Every structure is written in structure tokens, then in C-alpha cells.
């Protein structure tokens, strides 16, 4: 780009600069939003750092992953048995909200419609909704009321995909995709399957439902639109009319936060790395001044999966949370309720473990971000920093065997204590402007102990 500008004459530079501005600002969140205004809009989310994702839908009944329709190529007719039996009689969203709050989460994002096309809200644009099932109620309305009662921010997930809608065109991940060996698809295959389908009509349906969600339930804090796959035989910003969709969202809820899955990067408020390891997140975001939120499951499925075994431990989940905050990001941790509308026993166990840790150590999470320049985390530790209190938090992922930690620069350290009980940690002078923190030999009874360091 710079080489091209260098060839232009002085008189054409203003036009070239204007073209560059247009290129980078296409689909911008707010073309006239100042950095200060954006900071104000993002402030609550940056402070919260921890949220709950909830994937709930018809797929809770087969209990074999929320993509069960895709994996097993289930047509609408065969999937109908779950719609006819959807009756989450134990659904108590207030209990969901209480569990999220106890675990230290500050906001909750619910799947109002997932890829299967089933709506948890009373949309007037479809019959494929919870109010037409044996349950017969608007789950989204009850969810919103429950979150607000517990002081939690409200987020809506809405799938851009819809495997049930008759006008949504079949693509390479649709359950009705061509059945050919090694995915050797041709355009002719899709043209034949899509005869009579009309994405223009589907786009209008999608916008009508987004309007309902952002009009009928009061102030919504986050909209999670999911997702684009712009490769061949996929779908991109043109399929969704992403620019038009963003304009609609912003006109209805000016303060809402919008994720980055519309294939329109400049419209996004935050990145959404999915199912990355702590090491991968650190590599991707360390030292970068970006807003991002990693979405993670307790196990290998977003929806309820009865027989799934790869559940993350509480220390693993805490490491994801701390890593996110230490690199300026958030963690959105998912629960997939059972078909009866409850969190299953494994989710409850992990949430309780998180609640126990957050009860003592939330100060190292809320309002925190990456450490200031000049501080480097010792081996097997992670640092977070609270700019307003000017306190640094050292998370001990592995407890030092000799009870000693070398840290500095010494001339910036004023006092240190364990965060869980405010017990003082003394130190000795170290070499090269460092202090040697003297920890007790025995690890405190905390999953991941945290040292709170007061800075000068």
C-alpha cells in the first residue's frame, strides 16, 4: 500500500488517503465514535472479564452434541420428534443466574436460536419456537428477567445459520448437503438442492427476528451473531447482508456490544477465539491492545452431551480465566443444560469450584488487565494488574517447592500478601533490583493461590 502511494503525485495524495480511510472504515462499528466514547461503551465488559455462555435447544434431547443434525445428516422430519417432546419442566432461569453470579460471572449469553433453527422466544415469524412445544413458554423472556433480578448483564446469541428454514440455502455444513465421497462438491450439486430456496427471503426473516430480540426484551448488553464461513460453498457477509444487519442492530440498541463473526471485521467490538488453549491464547494476544473474549466449553460439546468425557478440571478452567485477563481478554464459559432444563452434575461441580476460588480471589480478575511494562511473570505464574488500585496479582499455577519467588523491580514493590486471607508475605533483598518473596513451605488450601502486590 505504501509503495503504491509513493508513486502518486502530490495532488493525488489526498484522494489516495481518502480511499485508504474508506477501505479500513468500511462497516465500522460507529464511524463517528471517538476513542473515549468507545471506552465508555466497553467499560462494563472490560471490568467484568468473566461471563457465562448457555447453549440450550432441541439438541439437549438427543444429548449427542449441538451439531447432531449436521453430524448425522438428520432431515427436518426426523428431527421433529425432539420439537414434539421439548418440555424442560425443571427450567428455573433464576437458578441459572444464581449459579453464574456465585461463580463470579458478570454477564450471561443465551442461545435464542442455534443452527437448528429452533427459537427459544415467541417470534411471530415462525412456528418453530418454544411456545409451540409442550413447554409452551417464552424461555428468553424468563431468562432476561432472571438475569436482571441477579444484577447480571444480558446477552443474546443468534445463529445466522438455520438448518430448518425452507429458504436458507444448503451449503457445505448443512445437514442436507450433497452426499459424495471426500467432499468433492460441485456447484451443480448445490444448485440442484437449492432450487426454490431464496436467501433474500431468509435474510428478511433473520432481520425481523433480530429486530424482535432487540425490541421486545428491553436493553440488551451483548449480541453474539454466529457465524460466517466465507470459503467455497460456505457463506459470507453478502449472504447475511452484514452491513445492513449491523446498521439495524446499532439503530435499535446503540450501546450494545457486537462480536466479530459477520465477516465484517470493522463492525466488531471484540474478537472471539474459540476453544483455544491457554498457551495459544497467550501467543495470540500477549502484548496486544485488543478487546477479545475466548469462548470455552466445560467439555467437548456446547450443547448437553450425556456421554462426553473430556471435561476440564477446575484448575484448567481457572488457568483459562487468568490467562485471558493477564492478556487483556475475557472468558465466556459455556454450560449446556439438560433436556429438562437443569445444569447437569458435572457443570454444577465445576461451577462450585469456580465459586469457591472467586469468593476469595475475584479482586485479581474484575477490572484487571495485563501487567504494566517492566514486570515479568516468574516461571509457572501469571500476572494481572488493577490500574485503579495500582495492585499487581501473581497467580501461582505451580507452588514453588522451596517457598521462594524472585520478583522485581524491587523499587516498585511496597507490600505483599496472600489474597485469600490477607496474610503478609515477607521478602529479602535479591540481586539486580529484585526481591525474594518468602512463601510458607506448605501450599495454602486454595486451588491457585494469588499474591497481591501493592505497588509504589
DRENGULO-30228 format. One line per 2 residues: number of its first residue (from 1); for each residue z negated, x negated, y of C-alpha. Coordinates in steps of 0.1 Angstrom, whole numbers, plus 5000, padded with zeros to 4 digits. Layout:
! residues N
NUM	Z:X:Y | ...
! end
This chain:
! residues 456
1	5000:5000:5000 | 4990:4972:5025
3	5022:4953:5017 | 5043:4984:5025
5	5025:4989:5058 | 5031:4953:5067
7	5069:4958:5067 | 5067:4987:5091
9	5073:4982:5128 | 5046:4987:5154
11	5060:5021:5164 | 5058:5034:5128
13	5023:5023:5120 | 5006:5055:5134
15	5028:5076:5112 | 5020:5054:5082
17	4983:5056:5088 | 4986:5094:5091
19	5003:5096:5057 | 4976:5074:5042
21	4949:5097:5056 | 4967:5128:5042
23	4970:5111:5008 | 4933:5103:5005
25	4921:5135:5021 | 4942:5159:5000
27	4919:5186:4987 | 4889:5170:5004
29	4856:5189:5000 | 4854:5195:5037
31	4880:5178:5059 | 4857:5181:5090
33	4824:5174:5073 | 4805:5144:5087
35	4786:5120:5065 | 4754:5133:5080
37	4764:5169:5071 | 4773:5159:5036
39	4740:5140:5032 | 4722:5172:5043
41	4741:5193:5018 | 4734:5169:4989
43	4698:5161:4998 | 4681:5185:4974
45	4703:5174:4945 | 4697:5137:4951
47	4660:5143:4953 | 4659:5164:4921
49	4675:5139:4898 | 4669:5160:4867
51	4684:5193:4856 | 4689:5214:4825
53	4722:5225:4811 | 4723:5256:4789
55	4753:5263:4766 | 4750:5299:4753
57	4776:5322:4739 | 4790:5338:4708
59	4793:5304:4692 | 4755:5305:4688
61	4761:5329:4658 | 4783:5307:4637
63	4760:5279:4647 | 4786:5252:4640
65	4794:5238:4674 | 4806:5255:4706
67	4842:5243:4697 | 4841:5261:4664
69	4871:5282:4674 | 4891:5251:4680
71	4879:5231:4650 | 4885:5259:4626
73	4915:5275:4644 | 4899:5309:4645
75	4920:5337:4660 | 4906:5364:4682
77	4905:5390:4654 | 4884:5368:4631
79	4861:5357:4659 | 4854:5394:4668
81	4826:5396:4642 | 4804:5375:4665
83	4811:5397:4695 | 4802:5428:4675
85	4769:5412:4664 | 4758:5394:4696
87	4722:5406:4701 | 4698:5379:4715
89	4668:5401:4712 | 4644:5372:4719
91	4661:5362:4751 | 4635:5356:4777
93	4650:5336:4805 | 4616:5332:4822
95	4605:5312:4792 | 4637:5291:4795
97	4629:5285:4832 | 4592:5277:4825
99	4603:5251:4798 | 4627:5235:4822
101	4602:5233:4850 | 4575:5219:4827
103	4599:5192:4815 | 4604:5182:4851
105	4638:5197:4857 | 4646:5209:4892
107	4678:5229:4886 | 4694:5248:4857
109	4731:5253:4850 | 4741:5281:4826
111	4775:5287:4809 | 4786:5320:4824
113	4818:5317:4804 | 4827:5289:4779
115	4861:5281:4764 | 4858:5310:4740
117	4863:5334:4770 | 4831:5354:4764
119	4813:5363:4796 | 4775:5365:4799
121	4779:5385:4831 | 4791:5420:4838
123	4826:5413:4850 | 4848:5442:4860
125	4879:5422:4850 | 4872:5421:4812
127	4857:5440:4784 | 4848:5407:4766
129	4813:5405:4781 | 4777:5407:4771
131	4772:5442:4785 | 4797:5455:4758
133	4778:5439:4729 | 4748:5453:4710
135	4726:5434:4735 | 4742:5454:4764
137	4728:5435:4793 | 4739:5410:4820
139	4723:5378:4809 | 4734:5359:4840
141	4715:5383:4864 | 4683:5379:4843
143	4688:5341:4842 | 4692:5339:4880
145	4661:5360:4886 | 4640:5339:4862
147	4651:5306:4878 | 4643:5317:4913
149	4609:5330:4901 | 4601:5295:4889
151	4614:5278:4920 | 4644:5263:4903
153	4678:5258:4918 | 4706:5279:4902
155	4739:5265:4888 | 4768:5283:4871
157	4792:5267:4846 | 4825:5284:4843
159	4852:5273:4819 | 4887:5270:4833
161	4899:5273:4797 | 4899:5307:4780
163	4909:5310:4743 | 4906:5348:4743
165	4926:5358:4774 | 4961:5371:4764
167	4978:5354:4794 | 4961:5320:4790
169	4989:5298:4777 | 4985:5280:4744
171	4981:5242:4748 | 4972:5213:4725
173	4935:5222:4722 | 4939:5260:4719
175	4928:5274:4685 | 4963:5289:4681
177	4981:5255:4688 | 5011:5246:4666
179	5001:5237:4631 | 5020:5205:4625
181	5012:5171:4609 | 4997:5144:4631
183	5001:5165:4662 | 5038:5159:4665
185	5042:5187:4690 | 5074:5196:4708
187	5078:5217:4739 | 5098:5242:4719
189	5068:5249:4697 | 5047:5258:4727
191	5074:5278:4744 | 5077:5299:4713
193	5040:5306:4711 | 5037:5313:4748
195	5064:5339:4750 | 5048:5368:4770
197	5019:5348:4783 | 5016:5344:4821
199	4994:5317:4838 | 4999:5334:4871
201	4980:5364:4859 | 4954:5342:4843
203	4948:5323:4875 | 4942:5355:4893
205	4917:5366:4866 | 4899:5333:4869
207	4897:5335:4907 | 4885:5371:4905
209	4857:5361:4882 | 4847:5331:4903
211	4845:5355:4933 | 4822:5378:4913
213	4799:5350:4903 | 4797:5336:4939
215	4793:5371:4954 | 4771:5392:4931
217	4742:5368:4924 | 4731:5355:4958
219	4730:5319:4968 | 4743:5296:4940
221	4735:5259:4943 | 4759:5243:4919
223	4793:5253:4904 | 4803:5234:4873
225	4840:5241:4866 | 4852:5227:4833
227	4878:5211:4827 | 4913:5196:4832
229	4933:5176:4807 | 4965:5166:4825
231	4981:5148:4797 | 5012:5161:4779
233	5007:5197:4765 | 4975:5199:4785
235	4965:5215:4818 | 4962:5201:4853
237	4954:5211:4889 | 4986:5231:4891
239	4977:5252:4862 | 4944:5261:4879
241	4957:5261:4915 | 4927:5238:4921
243	4932:5236:4958 | 4932:5274:4961
245	4902:5276:4939 | 4882:5251:4959
247	4891:5270:4991 | 4878:5302:4976
249	4846:5286:4964 | 4839:5270:4998
251	4846:5302:5017 | 4821:5321:4995
253	4794:5295:4992 | 4797:5268:5019
255	4767:5248:5008 | 4774:5248:4971
257	4779:5216:4951 | 4811:5213:4931
259	4817:5189:4902 | 4848:5168:4896
261	4867:5185:4867 | 4895:5202:4887
263	4919:5173:4885 | 4914:5171:4923
265	4892:5141:4929 | 4887:5145:4966
267	4873:5180:4961 | 4843:5168:4941
269	4807:5163:4953 | 4798:5143:4922
271	4811:5126:4891 | 4803:5139:4856
273	4802:5112:4829 | 4796:5129:4796
275	4777:5117:4766 | 4777:5081:4778
277	4751:5057:4765 | 4725:5042:4789
279	4744:5008:4787 | 4777:5025:4795
281	4762:5043:4825 | 4747:5011:4838
283	4780:4993:4835 | 4799:5021:4852
285	4776:5028:4882 | 4754:4997:4888
287	4756:4987:4924 | 4780:5016:4934
289	4771:5040:4962 | 4783:5072:4944
291	4769:5106:4936 | 4770:5112:4898
293	4754:5132:4871 | 4756:5124:4834
295	4756:5155:4812 | 4740:5148:4778
297	4730:5168:4747 | 4699:5165:4726
299	4722:5162:4696 | 4759:5160:4690
301	4766:5196:4700 | 4763:5216:4732
303	4760:5250:4716 | 4734:5257:4689
305	4743:5238:4658 | 4719:5246:4630
307	4728:5217:4606 | 4733:5190:4632
309	4711:5160:4626 | 4718:5134:4652
311	4690:5144:4676 | 4680:5119:4703
313	4643:5109:4704 | 4621:5113:4735
315	4623:5076:4743 | 4661:5077:4742
317	4662:5107:4765 | 4638:5091:4789
319	4659:5060:4789 | 4689:5081:4799
321	4670:5097:4827 | 4655:5065:4841
323	4689:5047:4838 | 4705:5074:4857
325	4680:5073:4886 | 4680:5035:4886
327	4717:5036:4893 | 4717:5064:4918
329	4725:5093:4895 | 4712:5125:4879
331	4707:5136:4843 | 4717:5171:4832
333	4702:5176:4798 | 4716:5204:4776
335	4699:5230:4754 | 4719:5253:4731
337	4698:5284:4724 | 4699:5301:4690
339	4717:5334:4684 | 4685:5353:4691
341	4682:5337:4725 | 4654:5311:4719
343	4653:5273:4722 | 4651:5260:4686
345	4621:5240:4674 | 4638:5206:4679
347	4646:5213:4715 | 4611:5226:4722
349	4597:5194:4707 | 4619:5171:4729
351	4611:5192:4760 | 4574:5189:4753
353	4577:5151:4750 | 4596:5150:4784
355	4570:5173:4799 | 4541:5150:4788
357	4558:5120:4803 | 4569:5137:4836
359	4534:5150:4842 | 4522:5115:4849
361	4554:5097:4860 | 4576:5121:4880
363	4569:5101:4911 | 4592:5074:4897
365	4620:5100:4894 | 4620:5125:4922
367	4636:5112:4954 | 4642:5078:4938
369	4673:5057:4935 | 4684:5021:4928
371	4661:4992:4938 | 4667:4975:4972
373	4686:4943:4973 | 4666:4912:4963
375	4648:4928:4934 | 4659:4922:4898
377	4645:4941:4868 | 4628:4918:4842
379	4642:4920:4807 | 4636:4954:4790
381	4626:4971:4822 | 4643:4995:4846
383	4636:4997:4883 | 4637:5028:4905
385	4628:5030:4942 | 4615:5057:4965
387	4628:5049:5000 | 4604:5072:5019
389	4572:5058:5003 | 4586:5023:5000
391	4574:5021:4964 | 4591:5004:4935
393	4587:5016:4899 | 4591:4994:4869
395	4597:5012:4836 | 4586:4992:4806
397	4612:5001:4779 | 4595:4974:4757
399	4560:4964:4763 | 4556:4926:4767
401	4538:4911:4738 | 4519:4886:4759
403	4510:4911:4786 | 4527:4891:4813
405	4557:4900:4835 | 4572:4877:4861
407	4584:4896:4892 | 4593:4889:4928
409	4600:4882:4955 | 4562:4877:4959
411	4563:4880:4997 | 4574:4917:4994
413	4547:4928:4969 | 4515:4944:4983
415	4498:4961:4953 | 4505:4972:4918
417	4491:4999:4894 | 4500:5018:4863
419	4514:5051:4875 | 4499:5073:4847
421	4462:5066:4857 | 4464:5046:4890
423	4446:5016:4874 | 4451:4984:4892
425	4474:4956:4878 | 4463:4922:4890
427	4486:4892:4893 | 4487:4854:4896
429	4509:4833:4917 | 4541:4824:4900
431	4568:4798:4906 | 4597:4803:4930
433	4581:4831:4951 | 4571:4853:4922
435	4540:4870:4909 | 4529:4871:4872
437	4517:4906:4865 | 4488:4906:4841
439	4490:4937:4818 | 4465:4948:4792
441	4473:4935:4757 | 4474:4970:4743
443	4502:4993:4755 | 4489:5023:4773
445	4493:5057:4755 | 4525:5065:4774
447	4560:5067:4758 | 4574:5045:4785
449	4547:5030:4808 | 4555:5028:4845
451	4542:5002:4870 | 4540:5015:4906
453	4545:4986:4931 | 4536:4991:4968
455	4559:4970:4989 | 4552:4954:5023
! end
